[in-house]
Amino acid sequence: MRIAMLVVSFSLVASVALAVDPYGWDPASVDIGGQHILKFRVAAGGMTPAQRRAIFEFRLTKALTHTEYLKPVNMTYRKCPAGIAVYANGIYLLSVTPADAKANKSTPRSLAQSWGKRIKRTFEIVGPARQLPHEAAAHPEAPISMD
């Protein structure tokens, strides 16, 4: 009896662990405003891919809120000990490591630039440049922002 219960319990735990999210949510993937930005495929800096995503989203939110209305987004890339650091308007967002590049079949520099282009596109779609200043939003004929 105990063996049967153990087998059933193990089967249930294994099925939960192997279950796929029916909505397709990936804890290491970053999607903002309907735009896929990137997916962390490997751990780095002592963090899991999901933890890297959470920190990146925090930094991206900070960058979005500190970018002035209609100010163009300036993406910069700098070599760092971990690989290539990516900045948006001077705010550090993430580092692309050699392991990231290998997992994405790329080089650190080209992957950083690819992710940087996606981040910049996201700023242009959902960022401050798309938001109405408060004075214009109060106008009765102003378009409604759903952001």
N, C-alpha and C positions, 0 to 999 in steps of 0.2 A: 504494500500500500504506500509506504513511504517513497519507494522508488518511483512508483507511478506519479505521485504528487510532485516529486522532484523533476521528473521528465516534463510534466505539464507546465510547471512553473518556469522551467528553463525555456520551453518552447514559447511561452508567452513573452518572456523577457527578450528572447531572440527576435521574435516577430516585431516587437515594438522598436527594438534597436535597428532593425533592417527596414522598417516602414519608411516609405517615401512620403514627403509632405504633399498632400493632394492639391495644394495651391501652388506648388512649385517654388516656395520660398527657400532660399539658400542663405544660411546665416553668414556666409563669407562674401556674398554678392552685394554690390552697392547699386541701387536703383533709386533715383530721385526724380520726381516730377514725370514719371513714365519713361525716363531716360536711363538706359543701362550705362553705367560709368565704368565699372571694373569689377573684377572678382579676385580676391586674395586666395591663392591656391596653396600657399605654403606658410608655415609659421616663421616668424622672424622676431628678433629682439626679445625672446622669451614669451611671445604672445602667440596664441592660436590665430588662424585666419579670421575667425569670428570676432576675436578681441581686436585685431587690427582694423576690421571693418568698423567696429563701434568707435574706436578712437578717431579713425579717418572721418566718420560722419560728424563727430563732435567738432573736429577742426574745420571741416567744410562748412558747417553751420556758422561757426565763428567767422570764417572768411566771408560768407555770404552776408552776414549782418554788419560787417565792418567795411563793406565796399560801398562807396558813395553812389548816389543815384546817377545813372548814366555814365559812370566812370568805366572805361574799358578794362577788361580783366587782363592783367599782365602775368603770364605764366613764365616762371623761371626755373632753371634746373641747375643744381650744383652738385659737384662730386662730394661725397661724404664717406666716412669709414664704412657704413653699411652698404653703399652703392651710389645711387643717384637720388638726391633729395628734390622733391617737387614743391614749389611755392606758388601761391596765388596772391598777387598783390602784396608780396612780401611775407605772407603768413604761411608757415610750414604746414604742409598737408600730410605728406607720406614720404617714405623712402622705398625705392625700388631696388631690391637686392639681386645679386646674381642668381639666387635660387628662384626668385619671382620670374626673372627673365627665362631661366631654363624651363620652368613649368609652363610658360607661355610661348616657348619656342622662339625666343627673341634675345636681344641684348639688353642690358640694363638701360642704356641711353635711349634706344628706340622704344622700349616699353614705357619708359618715363614720359617720352614725348607723346606717345599714343594715348596714355592715360591723361596727360595734360590737355590734349586736344578735346577729349571727352569732358573733362572737368570744365574747360572754358566754354564748351557748347552748353553745358548745363547751366552755367552762370548766365549765359545769354538767353536761355529759355525760361528759367525759373528765378533768376537772380534779381538784384535790385534794379537793374536796367529795365526790367519788365514791370516793375511796380510803379504805381502812380504816386506822386507826392501827395501828401495829405490835403493840400489846398485844392488840387485838381479833383481828387476823389470826392470832395464835398459837393462839387458841381452836379446838378441834377442830370445833365446829359452825359456825364463822364461814364465810360464803360466800367462795368463791374469787374473787379479783379477776383478771381477764384483762388488766388494763392494764399 
